């Protein structure tokens, strides 16, 4: 991956909270959610991050790429830069 969404940055900017309030467990707690699974399990952390992203979308956040690698360097991507043709995020569809 050469570009991605850093959910901590998006969360902090959207909800106007300082960086020390963007740890996974704190983000979940502030959104009224419990941590599901085992802490520091890659799969469980990913599922919890997805839950946060879904909530942010429901709250009206426009999730956009905000970090990328260029020439081996981590770079922040301005939120005013177009997404280079990336599709708009859509809510997941669940089967009944």
Secondary structure, 3 states (H helix, E strand, C coil): CCEECCHHHHHHHHHCCCHHHCCHHHHHHHCCCCCCCCCCCHHHHHHHHHHHHHHHHHCCCCCCCCEEEECCEEEECCCCCCCCCCCCCCCCCCCC
